[in-house]
Every structure is written in structure tokens, then in C-alpha cells.
Amino acid sequence: MTRLLATLALTLALAASAAAQEGSPKQTPKHEPALDLIGAALLEADKNQVLQARLLDEQIFKAVDTRKGPLQALLRVRGQKSAKGISLEIHVTLSGMGERTMRYDFDRVGALTQVELKASTRGREQRMSGKVEGEELVVEVSRDGKAKPSKRVAWRRDVMPMALGAFALPSLADQGPPKQFSGAALRLERMGSASMIKENKTITFQAAGEVTKEGVRYRVYHLNSKSDPVEALVYAEGELAGRLHSMTFDYEKDQPDGSYVRISAAEAKRLAAEAPILNNELITHRELRKLEWRQKSALKRAGKYSDDPKELGLDEDETPGYLVLLRVSPEGKKWMAVAAPKEPGKTGKRYFAITHEGGVFASEKEIPLSDECTLPEGLTKVP
């Protein structure tokens, strides 16, 4: 779960289309003008009358950890065309971690003119935008409505916007871009800082597709020299021809980390309705893991485990929809915590438990709080 969410966060963080360097780097890798190539492919798709169906009409994907199964994120790709040019937007709801929206604006000749990020997490909101002015990027940032002074940073076009590439380039592979090109990886969340660009990483698009019975498969990206490529599967024929079917991340050989898989609007609606429950479960799982770390600190500090909920950070506000109960043995050498949904089936479906032996376990049945601080049989360990 953590790895897939980190992968998704990395995908969005690398989506920037501007670099911030407070000084010229000693050595700059030479890349193709990736932004120009992407813009040209968008214009070609529009000319061939496939842009609307492939990228502008809303497409919905769910992020699934192939080892664990449950929904981790719901992602929507959509866009619009106007007299000013083409805009693409990627919106993602991260289970238990809030929402993010990326927006890219291209002008009528295919040049990227502005990028925007809006991120919200548990009532906090951050906005970033970068507007191209000549050879500079004007960066504006605000947090919870409070704007920071704008910055002007150097503008580079030899970059590969990861999120754009992940969900746009596979659908544009037959619209004119070279069979292979690369760009420097950029971190949008550091827009305006000298550490934004990562010269030691490149992202490569490889359009030499392998045709299978499922569609056309592309080996799309290298995030760095040690990782395996991300694979994209595009429909080869039928009503969905040319559109993205799925993307699979496989950073460890023979052990896929997870996938983004296309789903219907009806399925997205159903998953969205279940999202609040899953959010509560994911947040509660995360807080129990924190409890394990805090109890280890208490043991190291005081020689025994703590029975003070306040000291351990146990607060109902930190586990929405769940009530966490704590028990510590009289000598302070064992402990156990159980998290139960306040309204079973409405605020959560699963019960969770953890002990001094480590690891979070779950069950769809109520888990008793043991005086011996031991877990009953039949529980499932949650990675």
C-alpha cells in the first residue's frame, strides 16, 4: 500500500513542466525538447480528430496494489479545447491522503504555457502555479489561502512531465512523436526551488509497441537506471482504440507494485461511495503503526510501555470513524490496542488490532481486548 501511494505521489510530483535552478548546473544532460514533442502530438491528435475521445473526454482509472487488492486511489483524466488552446487535467483522490489536481495549459501552437497543482489534505490546502513568461517561469504558491511572494525561475523545455506522459503519451504514440525520446525529471512540489530538477534522473518514452491480444503494450519510462520500465497497455481496436487501458509499475523484477486500471463511470461512482469507509480504515491503520513506534519510544525512555492515551497521541480526531482502546499489562512489558468502527458497516467495515509483538492485524469480526495482550487466531496481517 505504502509503495503504491508513494509511486502515485512520485508520478504527480514529477509532473512539472518547469525547472528551477538558482544557478546554471555544471553539466546539463542533453535531452530532446520533450515539451515541444508532447505539444506537437496533441495538435496532431486534434488534427486527426482523435484528441477528444482519447484525452479530452473523461477517463477514470483506479489504482490497485496487485499484492493487496483494495482501492488506493481514484484518478480522472480530462481536458478541454478552447480558442486559447488545449488544457489537460489530472485529478486524483488518494485514499486516506486527500486530493490533488494537476492542470496543464497548451497554447494554439502546442507550447505549454502554464502548470497548476492544487492539493488538499484533511482541511489543509496548497496551490502552486507556474506561468511561462519568455525564458522564465513565474511561480506563485499559497497555503490555506495565504499567498507567498512570487518567484521567477529559469525555464527549460527539455523535460518529461511524468503525469502527462503516463496518461497522455501512450494514447499519442501514433500521432507523430519519435519512437524514443527523454527528458529530465522534475518535482512539481518543489517548484521555485533550486532542488526542483533532478539531473541524475531521466524519463524515457519508448514507442516501439508490442502488439498482444489485449492491445498494444509500451515500455514507457525509466525513472532511474535501477528501475524497470513502467508498462502501458493501449487498446488496439474497437470503440476504445488508441485509449489507455492500464499502466503497471514494476520496480522490483517479478513483483509488480501496482497498476492504474481503466474503469467505467458506474464503477467509479460505486467506489467513490465506498471511499469514506476505506479512508477511515487506512487512516486508522496508519495511526496504529504510529502507536507501535511511540510505544517503542516509551519503553526505551521509561523502561515500560505507556498506558497514557494522551502521551501516545491517541485521539478520536486522528482516527475518524474509529474508537481505539488500549490495554497494558500490570508490569508494563506487554500492550495491545484494538480499533473498532464507531458504526460498523457505516464508518468502517474492518476491526484492527496490534500488540507489542508488532504488526497490524484485521478482521471483519469484532476483536476482543485481551487481558494477556494476545491476539486471537484467524486474523489477517495488514502490510
C-alpha positions in Angstrom: 0.0 0.0 0.0 2.7 2.5 1.1 4.8 1.7 -2.0 1.9 2.3 -4.4 0.9 5.5 -2.8 4.5 6.6 -2.9 4.6 5.7 -6.6 1.4 7.7 -7.2 2.8 10.6 -5.3 6.0 10.4 -7.3 4.0 10.3 -10.6 2.3 13.5 -9.7 5.3 15.2 -8.2 7.3 14.5 -11.4 4.5 16.2 -13.5 6.0 19.6 -13.6 6.9 21.3 -16.8 9.3 23.9 -15.4 12.7 23.8 -13.7 14.0 26.0 -11.0 17.8 26.5 -11.0 19.2 29.3 -9.0 22.4 28.9 -10.9 23.5 27.1 -14.1 24.4 23.4 -13.4 28.0 22.4 -14.1 26.8 19.8 -16.6 23.4 19.6 -18.1 22.3 16.4 -19.9 21.2 16.9 -23.4 17.6 15.8 -24.0 15.1 16.2 -26.7 12.7 19.2 -26.3 10.1 16.8 -24.7 7.5 19.5 -24.1 7.5 20.6 -27.7 7.2 17.0 -28.8 4.2 16.4 -26.5 2.6 19.6 -27.6 3.0 18.7 -31.3 1.5 15.3 -30.7 -1.6 16.9 -29.0 -2.0 19.2 -32.1 -1.6 16.2 -34.4 -4.3 14.2 -32.5 -6.6 17.2 -32.7 -6.0 17.5 -36.4 -6.7 13.8 -36.9 -9.9 14.2 -34.8 -8.9 11.7 -32.1 -7.9 14.1 -29.3 -11.5 14.4 -27.9 -12.1 10.7 -27.5 -8.6 9.8 -26.3 -7.8 12.6 -23.8 -10.5 15.3 -23.5 -13.4 13.0 -22.7 -13.1 12.0 -19.0 -11.3 8.7 -18.4 -11.3 7.1 -15.0 -8.7 4.8 -13.5 -8.4 3.1 -10.2 -5.0 2.5 -8.6 -4.7 -1.1 -7.3 -1.9 -2.7 -5.3 -1.6 -6.1 -7.1 -0.4 -7.7 -3.9 -3.1 -6.4 -1.6 -6.1 -5.6 -3.8 -8.1 -2.7 -2.3 -8.6 0.7 -3.9 -5.7 3.1 -3.2 -6.7 6.0 -5.4 -9.3 7.1 -8.0 -7.8 9.1 -10.8 -9.6 11.1 -13.5 -8.1 12.4 -16.7 -10.0 15.0 -18.7 -9.5 18.1 -20.8 -11.0 20.8 -23.0 -10.2 22.7 -26.1 -10.8 26.5 -26.5 -9.8 29.4 -28.6 -6.7 29.7 -26.4 -5.5 26.1 -26.9 -5.7 22.8 -25.1 -6.0 22.1 -21.4 -5.5 18.7 -19.7 -6.3 18.0 -16.1 -5.5 15.0 -13.9 -7.4 14.7 -10.6 -6.6 12.1 -8.1 -8.3 11.1 -4.8 -5.8 9.3 -2.6 -7.4 7.1 0.0 -6.7 8.5 3.4 -4.4 11.2 2.0 -6.7 13.8 0.4 -6.9 15.0 -3.2 -4.7 16.5 -5.9 -5.4 18.2 -9.2 -2.9 18.8 -11.9 -3.6 21.1 -14.8 -1.6 21.8 -18.0 -2.4 24.6 -20.5 -1.0 24.4 -24.0 -1.4 27.3 -26.5 -2.6 27.1 -30.1 0.9 26.2 -31.4 1.4 23.4 -28.8 3.6 25.3 -26.3 3.0 24.6 -22.6 2.1 28.0 -21.1 1.1 27.1 -17.5 1.0 24.3 -15.0 -1.0 24.2 -11.8 -1.2 22.0 -8.7 -4.0 22.0 -6.1 -3.6 19.7 -3.1 -5.9 19.3 -0.1 -5.3 17.0 2.9 -7.6 16.9 5.9 -8.7 20.5 5.7 -5.4 22.0 4.5 -5.0 23.3 1.0 -2.0 24.2 -1.1 -1.9 25.8 -4.6 1.0 26.2 -6.9 1.1 27.6 -10.4 3.9 28.3 -12.9 3.3 30.7 -15.8 5.7 30.9 -18.7 6.9 34.4 -19.5 9.7 34.4 -22.1 12.5 32.3 -20.8 11.3 32.4 -17.2 8.6 30.8 -15.2 6.6 32.9 -12.7 5.9 30.7 -9.7 3.1 31.5 -7.3 2.4 29.5 -4.1 -0.4 29.7 -1.5 -1.1 27.7 1.6 -4.6 27.8 3.2 -5.4 30.9 1.2 -2.2 32.8 2.2 -0.1 33.7 -0.8 3.7 33.7 -0.7 5.8 36.2 -2.8 6.1 35.1 -6.4 9.4 33.9 -7.8 10.9 34.0 -11.3 13.0 30.9 -12.2 14.7 29.6 -15.3 12.5 27.9 -17.9 13.6 24.7 -19.6 11.9 22.7 -22.3 14.0 19.5 -22.2 11.8 17.9 -19.5 9.4 15.0 -19.4 6.2 15.7 -17.4 5.6 12.3 -15.8 1.9 12.5 -15.2 1.3 13.9 -18.6 3.4 11.2 -20.1 1.8 8.5 -18.1 -1.7 9.2 -19.2 -1.3 11.1 -22.4 1.8 9.9 -24.4 0.7 6.2 -24.8 -2.5 7.5 -26.4 -0.5 9.8 -28.6 2.1 7.3 -29.7 0.7 7.1 -33.2 0.3 10.9 -33.5 3.9 11.8 -34.5 6.3 11.7 -31.6 9.6 9.9 -32.2 9.7 6.3 -31.2 12.0 7.2 -28.3 12.8 10.4 -26.5 13.6 11.5 -23.0 13.6 14.5 -20.6 14.9 15.5 -17.2 12.6 14.6 -14.3 11.2 17.5 -12.3 9.5 17.7 -9.0 6.4 20.0 -9.1 6.1 20.2 -5.3 9.5 22.0 -5.2 8.6 24.4 -7.9 10.6 27.6 -7.4 13.4 25.9 -5.5 16.9 25.0 -6.7 16.3 21.4 -5.8 13.4 21.0 -8.1 15.2 19.5 -11.0 16.9 16.1 -10.6 19.7 15.9 -13.2 20.5 12.4 -12.2 17.2 11.1 -13.3 15.6 11.0 -16.8 12.3 9.7 -18.0 12.3 7.9 -21.4 9.3 7.3 -23.6 9.7 4.2 -25.8 7.0 4.0 -28.5 8.1 0.7 -30.0 4.8 -1.1 -29.1 4.4 -4.8 -28.6 1.1 -6.0 -30.0 -0.7 -8.6 -27.9 -4.2 -9.9 -27.9 -5.1 -7.3 -25.2 -3.8 -4.4 -27.2 -0.5 -2.5 -27.8 1.9 -2.6 -24.9 4.6 0.1 -24.5 7.6 0.1 -22.2 7.2 3.7 -21.3 9.6 5.0 -18.6 12.8 4.7 -16.8 12.7 6.7 -13.6 16.4 5.9 -13.0 19.0 3.4 -14.0 18.0 0.8 -11.4 14.2 0.7 -12.1 12.3 -1.4 -14.5 10.1 0.4 -17.0 6.5 1.3 -16.4 4.4 -0.6 -18.9 1.3 1.0 -20.6 -1.3 -1.0 -22.4 -3.4 0.8 -25.1 -6.4 -0.6 -26.8 -5.5 -1.7 -30.4 -9.0 -1.9 -31.9 -12.7 -1.4 -31.3 -14.5 1.5 -29.7 -11.7 2.3 -27.3 -8.8 2.0 -29.9 -5.9 4.3 -29.0 -7.0 4.9 -25.5 -5.2 3.9 -22.4 -6.3 0.6 -20.9 -3.9 0.4 -17.9 -0.4 1.1 -16.6 1.6 -1.3 -14.5 4.5 -0.2 -12.2 7.2 -3.0 -11.8 10.2 -1.6 -9.9 11.1 -5.0 -8.5 11.6 -7.8 -11.0 8.8 -10.3 -11.0 6.9 -8.4 -8.3 4.6 -5.7 -9.8 4.0 -2.9 -7.3 0.6 -1.9 -8.7 -1.5 -0.7 -11.6 -3.8 2.0 -12.8 -6.7 0.3 -14.5 -9.5 1.9 -16.6 -13.0 1.6 -15.1 -16.4 2.8 -16.1 -18.2 5.8 -14.7 -20.7 3.5 -12.9 -17.9 1.6 -11.1 -16.2 4.9 -10.2 -19.4 6.1 -8.6 -19.7 2.9 -6.6 -16.0 3.1 -5.5 -16.4 6.8 -4.6 -19.4 5.9 -2.4 -17.2 3.4 -0.5 -14.2 5.8 -0.3 -15.1 7.3 3.1 -15.1 3.9 4.7 -11.8 3.0 3.1 -10.3 6.4 4.1 -11.2 5.7 7.7 -9.7 2.3 7.6 -6.4 3.5 6.0 -6.0 6.4 8.5 -6.7 4.1 11.4 -4.2 1.5 10.2 -1.6 4.3 9.8 -2.3 5.6 13.4 -1.9 2.1 14.8 1.5 1.8 13.1 2.4 5.1 14.7 1.3 3.8 18.1 3.8 0.9 17.7 6.6 3.4 17.2 5.5 5.5 20.1 5.3 2.6 22.4 8.9 1.5 21.5 10.0 5.1 22.4 8.1 4.9 25.7 9.8 1.6 26.5 13.2 3.0 25.7 12.5 6.1 27.7 10.8 4.7 30.8 11.6 1.0 30.8 7.9 0.1 30.3 5.1 0.6 27.8 2.8 3.6 28.3 -0.8 3.3 29.3 -1.5 7.1 28.8 -3.5 7.6 25.7 -2.6 11.3 25.6 1.1 10.6 25.7 0.7 8.1 22.9 -1.3 10.5 20.7 -4.5 8.5 20.8 -7.2 11.0 19.8 -10.5 10.3 18.2 -9.8 13.2 15.7 -6.8 11.2 14.5 -8.9 8.1 13.7 -12.1 9.3 12.1 -15.0 6.8 12.4 -13.0 4.5 14.8 -12.6 4.2 18.5 -9.2 2.9 19.7 -8.9 1.0 23.0 -5.6 0.4 24.8 -4.5 -2.1 27.4 -1.1 -2.5 29.1 0.0 -5.4 31.3 0.5 -4.6 35.0 4.3 -4.8 34.7 4.2 -2.7 31.6 6.0 -5.2 29.5 3.1 -6.0 27.1 0.5 -3.9 25.4 -2.4 -4.3 23.0 -4.7 -1.9 21.1 -7.9 -2.6 19.3 -9.6 -0.2 16.8 -13.4 -0.7 16.3 -15.6 1.2 13.9 -18.0 3.5 15.8 -20.8 2.4 13.5 -19.9 -1.0 12.0 -20.6 -1.0 8.2 -21.0 2.8 8.1 -17.8 4.3 9.4 -15.7 1.1 8.8 -16.0 -2.5 7.9 -12.9 -4.0 9.5 -11.6 -4.2 13.0 -7.9 -3.7 13.7 -5.5 -4.8 16.4 -1.9 -4.5 17.3 0.3 -5.7 20.2 3.9 -5.3 21.5 4.9 -8.1 19.1 4.4 -5.8 16.2 2.3 -5.7 13.0 -1.3 -4.6 12.4 -4.0 -7.3 12.0 -7.5 -7.1 10.8 -10.8 -8.9 10.9 -14.4 -8.4 9.7 -15.5 -9.6 13.1 -15.0 -7.8 16.5 -11.6 -8.3 18.1 -11.6 -8.7 21.9 -9.2 -6.7 24.0 -7.2 -9.4 25.8 -6.0 -9.1 29.4 -3.0 -11.1 28.3 -2.4 -8.7 25.4 -2.5 -11.5 22.9 -4.3 -11.7 19.5 -7.0 -14.3 18.8 -6.5 -16.8 15.9 -7.8 -16.1 12.4 -6.7 -12.5 12.0 -5.2 -11.3 8.7 -2.0 -9.3 8.9 -2.2 -5.9 7.1 1.0 -5.0 5.2 
